[in-house]
Amino acid sequence: MTIHLNQVLSHYDIGKPCGAWPVERGFINESRKIETTSGNYFLKHYHPDLCHPDIIRAQHTLVAHLRRGSFPAPALMPTTGGGTLLICEGGFYEIQEYIGGTFYDHDRPEHFREAARMLGQYHTKVAGFAPQALHDLGTLYGPAILRANLTNLAKAWGLDRGPEMAQVVRQLEAHTDDLVARFATHGALPHLIIHGDYYADNLLFEYGRDSTLIVGVVDYDKARWQPRVVELAETLIYFASPRSGHLRHLIYPGFLEWEPFERFLRHYASVASIAKSELQALPDYVRCIWLQVALQRLGEKSPRPPEASEALREVLALGEWTRANTEQMTETGESSNA
């Protein structure tokens, strides 16, 4: 992707450019920190796969809604034409205010606490807000998608050849069948527009005299209408996993750790209460996400790698751990929410 910087900036009244530097964080879009005579800004050049104007404008509406509620989402700069999405030379762009905070530090308990509380604030702010374009993006996780990922991987890797691999596939199929039955019992779960990418790199902090504050929650490219428990499961997988775990072949480092699991839910629940139905569904979503995403990422490796057998056994271990600890996850959640 090529940024036509001077042409893009000519559509904004933000002063004359003084310099531009690549922003290393972020894996999909191409971004720059822009310095002009009026200040610092953040320029995002959307990846071609994300160039859907109705969805981007709905995400911008979400950001505006959050800012009206004093939530620390970045201000979007209007173009000279008055919009916040610029289409220029075939590219899609936006410019935000630049938030100069410090990044999340996994070794600082106050960062962990504020991350959990801020997620609760976000969910409170978006309650009842649902632009149609974000409402129609489909389901992120579910047994049907998990089954499709397993089928695709089995075909791509030839997992029907050899009894050992075929046995692991049958065990993963049993997990899928079990999740089909369990998802059918969930009933109507609370839904809202999830952030969709709530993790360390999208949180910016500032230190006051007596407190640590989150001054920026950024990157709403994955915002969409989902059960709220989806985001609870995603964030617990991220914040309650060991930073260096025992799994070697997956994107997940290891099983959840109970102390941060309980602490994150407790801090979240101090801001936004969690329904009993969500806590009962939470272990199923954790298991589904682990299995679905792990199998999808393995399927991106072609041809079948030498470590295929070990990787599949690690996927199975995630499923077995979650099923074995379903009751404890629910009980821990209920005690944290009391």
ZAMARGU-4260 file (C-alpha; in steps of 0.2 Angstrom, whole numbers, plus 5000, padded with zeros to 4 digits):
<rodrens>
0) 5000/5000/5000 | 5006/5018/4996 | 5001/5033/5006 | 4999/5049/4995 | 5004/5059/5010
5) 5003/5077/5002 | 4987/5073/4993 | 4979/5066/5008 | 4984/5081/5020 | 4978/5093/5007
10) 4960/5088/5012 | 4962/5093/5030 | 4964/5109/5038 | 4977/5104/5051 | 4992/5115/5046
15) 5007/5112/5036 | 5016/5095/5037 | 5033/5095/5046 | 5036/5077/5047 | 5029/5059/5046
20) 5035/5043/5054 | 5028/5025/5052 | 5019/5018/5067 | 5025/5000/5071 | 5011/4994/5081
25) 4996/4987/5072 | 4997/4973/5059 | 4984/4976/5046 | 4983/4995/5041 | 4997/5006/5037
30) 4999/5021/5049 | 5009/5036/5051 | 5012/5049/5065 | 5010/5066/5057 | 5018/5082/5064
35) 5011/5098/5057 | 5012/5116/5062 | 4996/5114/5072 | 5001/5098/5082 | 5003/5079/5081
40) 4990/5067/5072 | 4988/5049/5068 | 4985/5045/5050 | 4977/5028/5046 | 4978/5020/5028
45) 4965/5006/5028 | 4970/4989/5021 | 4961/4985/5005 | 4952/4971/5014 | 4944/4984/5026
50) 4939/4997/5013 | 4920/4996/5017 | 4914/5014/5018 | 4897/5009/5027 | 4906/4999/5040
55) 4920/5013/5042 | 4907/5027/5044 | 4897/5016/5057 | 4913/5014/5067 | 4916/5033/5066
60) 4899/5035/5073 | 4903/5023/5087 | 4919/5034/5091 | 4909/5050/5091 | 4896/5042/5102
65) 4909/5036/5114 | 4917/5054/5115 | 4900/5062/5119 | 4900/5050/5134 | 4918/5056/5139
70) 4925/5039/5135 | 4944/5041/5129 | 4942/5037/5111 | 4953/5047/5099 | 4945/5062/5091
75) 4943/5060/5072 | 4948/5075/5062 | 4935/5081/5049 | 4941/5084/5031 | 4938/5100/5022
80) 4922/5092/5015 | 4916/5089/5033 | 4917/5070/5033 | 4929/5059/5043 | 4932/5046/5030
85) 4943/5051/5016 | 4944/5042/4999 | 4959/5048/4989 | 4968/5040/4975 | 4958/5024/4978
90) 4964/5023/4996 | 4953/5025/5012 | 4960/5036/5025 | 4956/5044/5042 | 4966/5056/5053
95) 4964/5056/5072 | 4971/5066/5086 | 4988/5059/5092 | 4986/5052/5110 | 5003/5053/5118
100) 5002/5041/5132 | 5012/5026/5138 | 5009/5008/5133 | 5002/4994/5144 | 5014/4986/5156
105) 5010/4968/5160 | 5020/4970/5176 | 5010/4985/5183 | 4994/4979/5193 | 4986/4996/5191
110) 4987/4994/5172 | 4978/4977/5174 | 4965/4985/5185 | 4962/5000/5174 | 4961/4989/5158
115) 4947/4978/5166 | 4937/4994/5173 | 4939/5003/5156 | 4931/4988/5147 | 4917/4989/5159
120) 4915/5007/5156 | 4915/5004/5137 | 4902/4991/5138 | 4891/5003/5149 | 4893/5017/5136
125) 4888/5007/5121 | 4873/4999/5129 | 4858/5002/5117 | 4869/5009/5103 | 4869/4998/5087
130) 4872/5005/5070 | 4865/4994/5057 | 4881/4991/5047 | 4889/4985/5063 | 4874/4974/5067
135) 4875/4964/5051 | 4893/4958/5051 | 4889/4940/5057 | 4894/4929/5071 | 4912/4929/5076
140) 4913/4912/5086 | 4902/4897/5086 | 4902/4878/5084 | 4898/4879/5066 | 4913/4889/5062
145) 4924/4878/5073 | 4917/4862/5064 | 4921/4871/5047 | 4939/4875/5053 | 4942/4857/5058
150) 4935/4850/5042 | 4946/4861/5032 | 4962/4858/5042 | 4959/4839/5041 | 4957/4840/5022
155) 4972/4851/5020 | 4983/4841/5031 | 4977/4824/5026 | 4973/4820/5044 | 4963/4804/5039
160) 4979/4796/5035 | 4986/4788/5050 | 4977/4782/5066 | 4985/4794/5078 | 4980/4810/5069
165) 4963/4802/5065 | 4960/4799/5084 | 4964/4817/5088 | 4952/4823/5075 | 4938/4812/5082
170) 4942/4820/5100 | 4941/4837/5093 | 4924/4833/5084 | 4918/4827/5101 | 4922/4844/5108
175) 4913/4852/5093 | 4897/4841/5096 | 4898/4845/5115 | 4899/4864/5111 | 4884/4862/5099
180) 4873/4855/5113 | 4880/4868/5126 | 4877/4883/5115 | 4859/4877/5112 | 4856/4880/5131
185) 4862/4898/5132 | 4846/4906/5127 | 4846/4925/5124 | 4862/4933/5129 | 4865/4952/5131
190) 4872/4959/5115 | 4881/4975/5111 | 4894/4983/5100 | 4910/4975/5106 | 4927/4984/5104
195) 4933/4968/5096 | 4952/4971/5098 | 4953/4975/5117 | 4971/4971/5122 | 4987/4979/5127
200) 4993/4988/5111 | 4976/4998/5110 | 4977/5005/5128 | 4987/5021/5132 | 4990/5026/5150
205) 4995/5042/5159 | 5002/5044/5176 | 4994/5057/5188 | 5000/5062/5205 | 4990/5049/5214
210) 4983/5038/5200 | 4985/5029/5184 | 4973/5033/5170 | 4969/5026/5153 | 4969/5041/5141
215) 4966/5032/5125 | 4957/5017/5119 | 4960/5015/5101 | 4957/5005/5085 | 4939/5001/5082
220) 4941/4992/5066 | 4934/4976/5073 | 4919/4983/5082 | 4903/4974/5079 | 4887/4968/5086
225) 4890/4952/5097 | 4885/4944/5113 | 4894/4953/5127 | 4902/4937/5133 | 4912/4936/5117
230) 4922/4951/5123 | 4923/4945/5140 | 4930/4928/5134 | 4942/4936/5122 | 4949/4948/5135
235) 4951/4935/5149 | 4960/4924/5136 | 4972/4938/5134 | 4974/4946/5151 | 4973/4930/5161
240) 4985/4919/5151 | 5003/4917/5156 | 5015/4928/5147 | 5026/4913/5143 | 5017/4897/5144
245) 5019/4878/5140 | 5011/4878/5123 | 5024/4879/5109 | 5015/4878/5093 | 4999/4888/5095
250) 4996/4907/5096 | 4990/4904/5114 | 5003/4902/5127 | 4994/4891/5139 | 4979/4888/5151
255) 4971/4902/5160 | 4978/4907/5177 | 4965/4908/5191 | 4971/4923/5200 | 4971/4936/5186
260) 4955/4928/5179 | 4946/4931/5196 | 4954/4949/5197 | 4950/4954/5180 | 4931/4949/5182
265) 4931/4957/5199 | 4937/4974/5192 | 4926/4973/5177 | 4911/4969/5188 | 4914/4984/5199
270) 4909/4995/5184 | 4897/4983/5174 | 4888/4969/5182 | 4888/4952/5173 | 4872/4942/5170
275) 4872/4924/5177 | 4868/4918/5159 | 4884/4926/5153 | 4894/4918/5167 | 4887/4901/5163
280) 4891/4903/5144 | 4908/4910/5147 | 4918/4893/5148 | 4909/4888/5132 | 4915/4903/5123
285) 4932/4902/5130 | 4933/4884/5123 | 4925/4888/5107 | 4937/4903/5104 | 4953/4893/5108
290) 4948/4878/5097 | 4941/4889/5083 | 4955/4901/5081 | 4969/4889/5085 | 4963/4877/5071
295) 4961/4892/5059 | 4979/4898/5062 | 4986/4880/5060 | 4976/4879/5043 | 4986/4894/5037
300) 5001/4883/5037 | 5003/4873/5021 | 5009/4860/5018 | 5007/4851/5034 | 5022/4855/5046
305) 5032/4843/5054 | 5025/4848/5071 | 5007/4845/5066 | 5004/4831/5078 | 5011/4841/5093
310) 5001/4856/5088 | 4985/4846/5087 | 4988/4839/5104 | 4990/4856/5111 | 4973/4861/5103
315) 4965/4846/5111 | 4973/4850/5128 | 4965/4868/5127 | 4948/4860/5125 | 4951/4847/5138
320) 4957/4860/5151 | 4942/4871/5148 | 4929/4856/5149 | 4937/4850/5165 | 4937/4868/5173
325) 4920/4873/5167 | 4912/4873/5184 | 4927/4882/5192 | 4926/4896/5179 | 4908/4898/5182
330) 4910/4898/5201 | 4924/4910/5200 | 4915/4922/5189 | 4899/4922/5201 | 4910/4925/5216
335) 4919/4940/5207 | 4902/4947/5202 | 4894/4946/5219
</rodrens>
